[in-house]
Amino acid sequence: DGDGNQANALTLTVASGATLAPGEAETGVFSAASVTLSSGATLHIKIDNSFDVSDMVQSFGVASIAGANLSFSEIGSGLVPAGVQLTILDASNGLTGTFNGLPQGATVDTGINTFTIGYTGTQVVLTSTTTASPYQEWAATKGLDGTPGKDPSFEADPDGDGIENGMEWILGGDPLASGDGPLITVAGSAGTGLTLGFDREESSLGFADLTLQWSATLDGVWSDVMITQAGGPGPGGMTVTVDENATPDRVTVTIPASNAQAGKVFARLLSTETP
């Protein structure tokens, strides 16, 4: 009956072609006196990535999995850390059988998370094996789950603001909000040259390269300057200053006016994911 009341629980058989999906919009528990998941039936489990919890089927008696299918959807944001265990079926008086194609220890891909499946004799347990780079963790937290309009790749630009995901991460932007404000401050004059200021996500160090390119003309040769952790001088007398005491780091780049042509100098930032 799904209300968790043992006294009122009924025997549950999920027939071939039918789907059992505990919970509604959020995760939940479906309870029964005993549970049989027939061959061709499907158990659909929601995993809440924000709170590291999942749906569960509870049997106060026995449970039988006769080769039924197992499917998933993920809600919330973020990643389920490696080692976290989610019990998706609990049978007080014993469990028999396995899900279709998922023997003991099989890898289960639920979307942006991965698990191994285990059958303990009374429970079916998923153990997270999810490992991610700092960028992948950020992308998951920002809701880039791979669904339409939420491409999580480093080079994608799902909000269409001309700033790729990787650069949004490094500069502190929002990949799903095209109007999240300027991420780079720009100041300059014919006398002082061009100065750019921006924040740099510290966790990007070692996982992404950030390069400033500058040129006196848009169709000329661009000079590359790597924005390193500590900063320093670059070609043409330019300087990169990094305030590592700030959180995130604050980077200031100055290109002297002597590099300008007809009073103009141009600059741009490039981000590249480190293999």
Salt bridges, closest charged atoms under 4 A:
ASP55 OD2 - LYS46 NZ 3.01
ASP199 OD1 - ARG250 NH1 3.11
ASP249 OD2 - ARG200 NH2 3.06
